[in-house]
Amino acid sequence: MGKDLLWFACRHHILEIVLEAVVLHALGPSKGPDILIFKRFQSQWQFVDRSSCQTAASDADISRSVSGVDSDGIAFVNAQLEQFQPRDDYQELLQLTVIFLGGTLAKDVSFKAPA
């Protein structure tokens, strides 16, 4: 697509740093080793309705933000899903990307509990 979307190299460590900055900005510093909102989300997972989810098209601002890349992005991600993915979390990220952009997947995908 001619754009840098995401760097996969050492993604877990890089995204931990990004997520930490976002959480720190939004919620302030944590008073302990766990971030309570994530722990609460994890404990309430069983009550989340996973049969109904919203896509980027559900929100006007997000829809405008992805309008130039949604169809190309879905095509690219679907092509990647047809190739071997060495890690399950790479495949899961690709599947979630298709769902978020409003595409459909060849097979059913279930949302897994946060670890």
MARPA-353386 format. One line per field, with one value per atom (N, C-alpha, C, O): z, y, x; atom name; residue in one letter. Coordinates in steps of 0.02 Angstrom, whole numbers, plus 50000, padded with zeros to 5 digits. Layout:
Z <- [Z ...]
Y <- [Y ...]
X <- [X ...]
atom <- [CA ...]
type <- [A ...]
# end
This chain:
Z <- [50000 50000 50000 49995 50005 50002 50066 50066 50123 50186 50240 50240 50288 50345 50393 50422 50402 50446 50516 50566 50518 50581 50573 50523 50621 50620 50664 50723 50636 50674 50714 50760 50698 50733 50807 50828 50847 50919 50942 50987 50908 50918 50990 51014 51025 51095 51137 51176 51129 51170 51148 51190 51083 51058 51079 51103 51070 51087 51162 51183 51202 51275 51292 51336 51259 51272 51249 51285 51191 51165 51211 51230 51229 51272 51340 51368 51367 51431 51427 51474 51374 51366 51361 51390 51325 51317 51384 51404 51419 51484 51534 51572 51535 51581 51567 51614 51503 51485 51503 51529 51490 51501 51574 51597 51609 51677 51732 51791 51713 51764 51786 51764 51829 51851 51893 51930 51887 51925 51994 52004 52043 52112 52130 52186 52082 52095 52030 51978 52033 51974 51921 51862 51941 51894 51880 51923 51819 51800 51811 51778 51856 51880 51825 51825 51777 51725 51682 51660 51671 51632 51673 51646 51737 51781 51785 51785 51789 51792 51727 51728 51670 51605 51601 51577 51623 51623 51666 51646 51724 51770 51746 51764 51706 51682 51611 51583 51583 51514 51502 51449 51551 51543 51531 51505 51549 51541 51477 51463 51440 51378 51323 51312 51287 51231 51170 51137 51156 51102 51035 50984 51036 50974 50934 50875 50964 50930 50939 50996 50885 50890 50839 50790 50852 50807 50767 50790 50706 50662 50658 50690 50619 50609 50580 50593 50541 50510 50562 50547 50622 50675 50703 50732 50696 50723 50666 50627 50662 50606 50601 50546 50657 50656 50633 50592 50660 50641 50569 50532 50548 50479 50430 50379 50447 50404 50404 50353 50461 50467 50425 50398 50418 50381 50311 50275 50291 50227 50167 50117 50170 50114 50111 50059 50166 50168 50181 50182 50193 50214 50163 50181 50101 50052 50033 50027 50024 50010 50069 50061 50129 50189 50198 50215 50186 50191 50140 50157 50079 50027 50046 50039 50071 50091 50148 50146 50199 50257 50239 50262 50197 50175 50137 50144 50097 50061 50110 50100 50163 50215 50253 50272 50263 50299 50259 50288 50193 50152 50156 50137 50181 50188 50258 50304 50266 50331 50379 50362 50438 50490 50544 50573 50559 50606 50678 50719 50694 50763 50761 50717 50810 50814 50826 50802 50865 50879 50817 50812 50770 50707 50669 50642 50666 50631 50665 50632 50731 50768 50754 50745 50752 50736 50666 50656 50618 50550 50547 50514 50583 50584 50616 50591 50672 50705 50661 50664 50621 50576 50523 50509 50495 50445 50477 50448 50537 50571 50585 50572 50610 50626 50564 50567 50508 50447 50413 50362 50439 50413 50361 50328 50353 50305 50335 50394 50294 50317 50310 50266 50353 50352 50323 50325 50295 50264 50317 50301 50378 50430 50492 50499 50535 50596 50642 50647 50677 50724 50790 50792 50844 50910 50947 50937 50989 51030 51092 51128 51103 51159 51221 51216 51278 51341 51347 51325 51376 51385 51436 51486 51421 51466 51516 51558]
Y <- [49940 50000 50063 50119 50054 50111 50152 50208 50123 50159 50113 50053 50141 50103 50098 50148 50038 50029 50007 50033 49959 49930 49893 49857 49901 49863 49802 49809 49742 49681 49660 49619 49686 49665 49680 49737 49628 49634 49671 49713 49655 49691 49692 49743 49636 49634 49688 49722 49694 49742 49814 49858 49826 49893 49917 49973 49874 49894 49901 49938 49865 49875 49947 49978 49973 50041 50091 50139 50079 50124 50122 50174 50062 50054 50086 50118 50078 50109 50185 50215 50215 50288 50310 50361 50271 50288 50282 50327 50228 50217 50270 50296 50285 50336 50403 50440 50420 50484 50485 50535 50430 50428 50417 50447 50375 50355 50381 50375 50408 50429 50371 50314 50383 50329 50278 50294 50215 50160 50158 50172 50139 50136 50066 50054 50020 49951 49919 49952 49855 49821 49808 49798 49807 49794 49858 49901 49862 49918 49894 49848 49926 49901 49895 49848 49942 49938 49875 49845 49854 49793 49731 49683 49732 49676 49669 49613 49726 49724 49697 49657 49718 49693 49618 49581 49595 49524 49484 49431 49510 49474 49476 49432 49526 49532 49504 49510 49474 49449 49402 49404 49362 49313 49347 49315 49410 49446 49488 49518 49492 49532 49494 49435 49529 49500 49499 49551 49442 49437 49420 49416 49410 49394 49457 49452 49514 49577 49625 49643 49645 49693 49749 49741 49805 49862 49867 49849 49891 49899 49972 50015 49987 50056 50099 50159 50068 50104 50127 50170 50099 50116 50186 50215 50212 50278 50324 50307 50382 50428 50450 50452 50467 50490 50435 50446 50376 50320 50301 50286 50301 50285 50332 50311 50397 50445 50431 50439 50411 50399 50340 50340 50289 50228 50225 50176 50277 50274 50264 50235 50288 50280 50213 50195 50176 50114 50052 49996 50061 50004 49948 49891 49962 49907 49879 49819 49923 49899 49861 49811 49886 49853 49784 49737 49778 49713 49664 49606 49687 49643 49621 49563 49668 49651 49600 49551 49613 49569 49500 49450 49497 49432 49392 49331 49428 49394 49368 49313 49405 49382 49322 49277 49321 49265 49200 49145 49205 49145 49115 49058 49154 49131 49102 49116 49063 49034 49090 49133 49090 49138 49099 49052 49117 49078 49080 49038 49129 49135 49145 49179 49115 49122 49195 49216 49232 49300 49345 49394 49329 49366 49355 49401 49291 49275 49309 49334 49309 49340 49415 49443 49448 49520 49533 49580 49491 49500 49490 49528 49440 49428 49487 49508 49512 49569 49631 49672 49639 49696 49692 49743 49633 49625 49641 49677 49615 49627 49702 49730 49734 49806 49848 49896 49830 49868 49852 49883 49804 49789 49734 49724 49697 49642 49578 49576 49527 49462 49412 49419 49363 49312 49247 49234 49208 49144 49095 49052 49100 49054 49094 49152 49061 49095 49108 49069 49164 49184 49197 49228 49174 49188 49235 49234 49276 49322 49285 49256 49286 49249 49293 49355 49262 49298 49331 49302 49391 49423 49384 49359 49380 49343 49390 49368]
X <- [50041 50000 50043 50017 50109 50153 50157 50182 50132 50134 50159 50145 50196 50218 50160 50139 50132 50075 50097 50073 50141 50159 50225 50235 50269 50331 50321 50306 50330 50319 50381 50374 50439 50500 50494 50483 50500 50498 50435 50437 50380 50317 50295 50269 50303 50280 50315 50282 50380 50416 50403 50396 50400 50388 50318 50311 50268 50200 50189 50146 50228 50224 50244 50214 50295 50318 50265 50250 50236 50183 50122 50096 50100 50042 50055 50010 50114 50130 50122 50095 50146 50140 50067 50048 50027 49956 49920 49882 49932 49899 49922 49881 49985 50011 49979 49960 49972 49940 49866 49841 49831 49759 49740 49691 49776 49756 49802 49785 49859 49907 49950 49938 49998 50043 50006 49959 50027 49997 50027 50086 49986 50010 50036 50058 50034 50056 50080 50082 50097 50123 50069 50085 50005 49950 49911 49904 49886 49843 49771 49748 49737 49672 49620 49581 49619 49568 49577 49528 49640 49652 49635 49609 49650 49633 49557 49531 49522 49449 49420 49374 49448 49426 49436 49393 49494 49509 49460 49437 49444 49398 49326 49286 49307 49239 49229 49175 49281 49278 49219 49189 49203 49149 49081 49035 49074 49011 49008 48957 49063 49066 49030 49042 48985 48948 48995 49004 49025 49073 49040 49073 48974 48939 48924 48905 48931 48916 48975 48992 49005 49061 49051 49015 49082 49078 49142 49196 49135 49193 49211 49180 49262 49283 49227 49223 49183 49127 49076 49034 49078 49029 49041 48995 49100 49118 49138 49182 49106 49118 49191 49219 49222 49292 49339 49383 49331 49374 49362 49409 49299 49282 49318 49344 49318 49354 49429 49462 49456 49528 49550 49606 49509 49528 49499 49509 49463 49427 49474 49453 49535 49580 49615 49643 49615 49653 49610 49635 49545 49505 49502 49516 49484 49479 49547 49555 49597 49664 49693 49727 49679 49704 49674 49710 49609 49577 49605 49619 49615 49644 49714 49732 49754 49823 49823 49860 49782 49781 49754 49781 49703 49677 49731 49735 49771 49826 49877 49905 49891 49938 49910 49948 49844 49813 49817 49814 49824 49830 49900 49911 49948 50016 50026 49987 50078 50095 50115 50156 50086 50105 50142 50114 50203 50244 50219 50238 50178 50153 50078 50051 50044 49971 49950 49898 49990 49970 49975 49939 50020 50022 49957 49927 49936 49875 49815 49770 49815 49760 49757 49703 49815 49817 49790 49751 49808 49783 49707 49672 49682 49609 49572 49520 49598 49566 49568 49522 49620 49625 49569 49537 49558 49504 49437 49396 49425 49362 49353 49300 49405 49402 49387 49349 49418 49408 49341 49324 49304 49238 49236 49185 49291 49294 49266 49248 49264 49241 49299 49341 49299 49351 49324 49264 49369 49350 49325 49284 49350 49328 49308 49327 49270 49247 49306 49353 49302 49352 49318 49265 49348 49320 49366 49427 49338 49377 49400 49360 49465 49494 49499 49504 49497 49502 49571 49621 49574 49639 49681 49656 49746 49790 49822 49861]
atom <- [N CA C O N CA C O N CA C O N CA C O N CA C O N CA C O N CA C O N CA C O N CA C O N CA C O N CA C O N CA C O N CA C O N CA C O N CA C O N CA C O N CA C O N CA C O N CA C O N CA C O N CA C O N CA C O N CA C O N CA C O N CA C O N CA C O N CA C O N CA C O N CA C O N CA C O N CA C O N CA C O N CA C O N CA C O N CA C O N CA C O N CA C O N CA C O N CA C O N CA C O N CA C O N CA C O N CA C O N CA C O N CA C O N CA C O N CA C O N CA C O N CA C O N CA C O N CA C O N CA C O N CA C O N CA C O N CA C O N CA C O N CA C O N CA C O N CA C O N CA C O N CA C O N CA C O N CA C O N CA C O N CA C O N CA C O N CA C O N CA C O N CA C O N CA C O N CA C O N CA C O N CA C O N CA C O N CA C O N CA C O N CA C O N CA C O N CA C O N CA C O N CA C O N CA C O N CA C O N CA C O N CA C O N CA C O N CA C O N CA C O N CA C O N CA C O N CA C O N CA C O N CA C O N CA C O N CA C O N CA C O N CA C O N CA C O N CA C O N CA C O N CA C O N CA C O N CA C O N CA C O N CA C O N CA C O N CA C O N CA C O N CA C O N CA C O N CA C O N CA C O N CA C O N CA C O N CA C O]
type <- [M M M M G G G G K K K K D D D D L L L L L L L L W W W W F F F F A A A A C C C C R R R R H H H H H H H H I I I I L L L L E E E E I I I I V V V V L L L L E E E E A A A A V V V V V V V V L L L L H H H H A A A A L L L L G G G G P P P P S S S S K K K K G G G G P P P P D D D D I I I I L L L L I I I I F F F F K K K K R R R R F F F F Q Q Q Q S S S S Q Q Q Q W W W W Q Q Q Q F F F F V V V V D D D D R R R R S S S S S S S S C C C C Q Q Q Q T T T T A A A A A A A A S S S S D D D D A A A A D D D D I I I I S S S S R R R R S S S S V V V V S S S S G G G G V V V V D D D D S S S S D D D D G G G G I I I I A A A A F F F F V V V V N N N N A A A A Q Q Q Q L L L L E E E E Q Q Q Q F F F F Q Q Q Q P P P P R R R R D D D D D D D D Y Y Y Y Q Q Q Q E E E E L L L L L L L L Q Q Q Q L L L L T T T T V V V V I I I I F F F F L L L L G G G G G G G G T T T T L L L L A A A A K K K K D D D D V V V V S S S S F F F F K K K K A A A A P P P P A A A A]
# end
